[in-house]
Amino acid sequence: MKLLHRLKGNKTLLRLLGGGAVAVLIKGSAAAASLAMFTALAWVTDTESFGVIGFCFSLATLLAVAGSLGQRMMSLKDAAIAHENADGRQLALIGKSSLLIVVLGTLACALLLVPARAFGLLQLDAQVFAAMAVLAAALAFAENAVHFFRGYRTIAFSLLPRDIFWRLAILAVCLGLWGFSLSLSAAAAVWLLGLPLIALILLQAGSDPYLRRPIALREVFAAAAARVRTGLPLWGTSLIQTVGGPVLAPVILGVVLSPDEVGPFFAAFRIALVLDLFTLASAMVVAPLVARGHANGNFAETQAMLRYSVLLVSLATLVSFLIIVFHGDWLLALMNPDFATAAPALTVLGAGFLISVCCGPVPNILELAGQEKILLRRLVWFNCICLAALVPATEHFGMTGAAVCTAGLRAVTHITLLFTVKKRVGIDPSIFSLWSKAA
C-alpha cells in the first residue's frame, strides 16, 4: 500500500512515462520489426544459409564493437555536455571524429581476419566475408550515430533510421522475395543487411546541422587521435561485455558446431533480446541525466528517475519472460519449424536477461559516471571465467550449454555491479530501491 501511495500522482513517474513513451514505442516497434526481419530472412533462406547469416551478423557485431574504440558511450556523454554548454562547434567535432574512428577501426579489425580466412580458420567464402565486413562497418556507423544523437537530439530522430526504417526495408524486400517464391544466398542476405543501413545513416547524418558544419580535415583527425586515447577504457568495457556475452556464442557455435545448430541458437538469441527492450527504452531517458549528473556532481534527479523506471521495466520484462516460458517453442517455430529445438536455450537466456533487468542499467551508469576503469576490471574477471567455460560447454552441451554460460554471466555480472554502483556512485538503480525510505 505504501508503494502504491508513492506512485499515485508522482511527478517523477509521470515525467518518466511521458519522456519514455516515445522510446518505448520505438523500441517496441523495433523489437517487433527485428523479429519480423529475421523471420522473413529465415523464410527466404535455408537452414544452413540462415546459420551462416547468424554467424556473420554476430561476427560483424563483434567487429563493430572492437572497431568502435570506446566512442559509443563517450560520444553520448560528450555530446550531452557540449549541448548543455551550447558549444555547437564542439558537437560537430565530436560527431565527425567519432564516426570516422568507428568506421576506420571496424574495417581495420575486419582486415585482421584475412589471414585467419586464408589459413582456413574462418570458413567464409570471399563474397560472404566482404559482405560481413561491410555489415560490420554499417553496424558500427549506425550504433555510434545513435549514441551521439541521443546526447542532444530527440529520441525519435536518434532511433528511427536504424531501429525502424532499416528493418522495415529489409522486411519488405524479404516478403517480396517470399511472395514470388524466390530465395537468397547467404552472401546476398548479408549484403542486403549492410547496404541499406549505410544509406539510411548517411541520410540521417547529412540532415543534422552540426554534422554539416564545415571543419578542417586535419582538425577532425587530430580530434580523432585524442578521442582514441581517451576512449580506451570505455572501449575495453564495451568490448569485454560483447565478447563474453551472447553475441560471441553464435560465433563459437559456428566454429565448433555446424551452421544447422547456429541458426536455432541465433533465432533464440534474437527473441531473448526482446527482454532487453524496455531497459533500452528507459536508458534513452536516463543516460543523458547520468552524464549531466556526473558533470554537475548531482545524481538526485537520476536516482528519482531510475527508481520508477526500473519498476516499469521489470514488470514489462517479467510479462515478456512468461510468454517465452510458455510459448517459446511456438515463437521459434514461426521462424523455422526446426528452430523449436532451441526452446530450452531461449528460456535460459530469458532468465539471464530478467535478472539483469531487475538490477537496472548498471554497466551504463558506471561508464557515464566516470567509473569505467572499475567496470573494466570487474568485467575482465567475470568474462575470463565465462570464456573458459563457454567453449567446453558448447562442445559438450551444444546451444543449451552456450545459453547457460551467457545467461549466467549476464546475471552474475549485473548483480555484483549493482553493489559497485551503490558504493561508488551513490545511487540504487535496482527494483529494490522502491522499498527504500527515500523512494
PECORHU-V15026 format. One record per residue. OMEGA is omega in whole degrees, 0 to 359 (* if undefined). Layout:
BEGIN
omega->OMEGA
omega->OMEGA
END
This chain:
BEGIN
omega->178
omega->180
omega->180
omega->179
omega->179
omega->184
omega->185
omega->178
omega->182
omega->184
omega->178
omega->179
omega->180
omega->177
omega->178
omega->180
omega->180
omega->182
omega->182
omega->183
omega->180
omega->180
omega->179
omega->180
omega->182
omega->181
omega->175
omega->177
omega->179
omega->179
omega->178
omega->180
omega->179
omega->177
omega->180
omega->180
omega->181
omega->174
omega->179
omega->176
omega->178
omega->179
omega->184
omega->175
omega->175
omega->185
omega->180
omega->180
omega->178
omega->175
omega->177
omega->178
omega->178
omega->177
omega->182
omega->180
omega->179
omega->178
omega->178
omega->177
omega->177
omega->179
omega->180
omega->178
omega->180
omega->182
omega->181
omega->178
omega->174
omega->186
omega->186
omega->181
omega->178
omega->179
omega->179
omega->182
omega->183
omega->179
omega->179
omega->181
omega->179
omega->178
omega->177
omega->180
omega->180
omega->181
omega->184
omega->181
omega->178
omega->176
omega->180
omega->181
omega->178
omega->182
omega->183
omega->182
omega->181
omega->178
omega->176
omega->181
omega->187
omega->180
omega->180
omega->180
omega->180
omega->179
omega->177
omega->178
omega->178
omega->179
omega->178
omega->179
omega->181
omega->177
omega->179
omega->177
omega->181
omega->180
omega->175
omega->178
omega->178
omega->189
omega->175
omega->178
omega->189
omega->182
omega->179
omega->180
omega->179
omega->179
omega->179
omega->179
omega->178
omega->177
omega->179
omega->179
omega->179
omega->179
omega->179
omega->180
omega->184
omega->183
omega->179
omega->178
omega->178
omega->181
omega->181
omega->182
omega->177
omega->182
omega->184
omega->179
omega->179
omega->179
omega->181
omega->180
omega->183
omega->192
omega->190
omega->183
omega->182
omega->189
omega->185
omega->189
omega->180
omega->183
omega->178
omega->178
omega->178
omega->180
omega->181
omega->179
omega->182
omega->178
omega->176
omega->178
omega->180
omega->179
omega->179
omega->178
omega->177
omega->181
omega->179
omega->169
omega->179
omega->181
omega->180
omega->180
omega->180
omega->174
omega->180
omega->179
omega->188
omega->189
omega->178
omega->180
omega->178
omega->181
omega->181
omega->181
omega->175
omega->177
omega->179
omega->180
omega->180
omega->180
omega->182
omega->183
omega->180
omega->179
omega->176
omega->182
omega->182
omega->176
omega->182
omega->183
omega->180
omega->177
omega->179
omega->180
omega->178
omega->178
omega->179
omega->180
omega->179
omega->181
omega->178
omega->180
omega->182
omega->186
omega->184
omega->177
omega->177
omega->177
omega->179
omega->181
omega->181
omega->181
omega->182
omega->178
omega->181
omega->182
omega->182
omega->185
omega->185
omega->182
omega->181
omega->185
omega->177
omega->179
omega->179
omega->176
omega->180
omega->179
omega->186
omega->185
omega->183
omega->177
omega->179
omega->179
omega->177
omega->182
omega->179
omega->180
omega->179
omega->177
omega->179
omega->179
omega->180
omega->178
omega->181
omega->179
omega->177
omega->181
omega->179
omega->186
omega->187
omega->173
omega->178
omega->181
omega->180
omega->179
omega->176
omega->181
omega->190
omega->187
omega->178
omega->178
omega->178
omega->179
omega->180
omega->178
omega->177
omega->181
omega->183
omega->182
omega->182
omega->182
omega->185
omega->181
omega->179
omega->179
omega->180
omega->180
omega->180
omega->185
omega->183
omega->177
omega->182
omega->176
omega->180
omega->182
omega->183
omega->179
omega->180
omega->180
omega->179
omega->178
omega->180
omega->180
omega->179
omega->175
omega->178
omega->181
omega->186
omega->184
omega->182
omega->180
omega->179
omega->178
omega->179
omega->181
omega->176
omega->180
omega->178
omega->181
omega->180
omega->184
omega->182
omega->179
omega->181
omega->182
omega->177
omega->178
omega->179
omega->179
omega->180
omega->178
omega->179
omega->179
omega->178
omega->178
omega->182
omega->180
omega->181
omega->180
omega->180
omega->178
omega->183
omega->183
omega->189
omega->179
omega->180
omega->180
omega->180
omega->179
omega->185
omega->180
omega->177
omega->181
omega->185
omega->180
omega->176
omega->178
omega->181
omega->180
omega->180
omega->182
omega->180
omega->182
omega->184
omega->183
omega->175
omega->177
omega->180
omega->181
omega->178
omega->182
omega->189
omega->183
omega->178
omega->178
omega->178
omega->180
omega->187
omega->186
omega->175
omega->185
omega->179
omega->176
omega->177
omega->180
omega->180
omega->181
omega->184
omega->178
omega->178
omega->178
omega->183
omega->182
omega->183
omega->180
omega->182
omega->179
omega->181
omega->179
omega->176
omega->179
omega->178
omega->179
omega->181
omega->183
omega->188
omega->185
omega->178
omega->176
omega->180
omega->182
omega->187
omega->178
omega->182
omega->179
omega->180
omega->182
omega->176
omega->184
omega->183
omega->189
omega->*
END
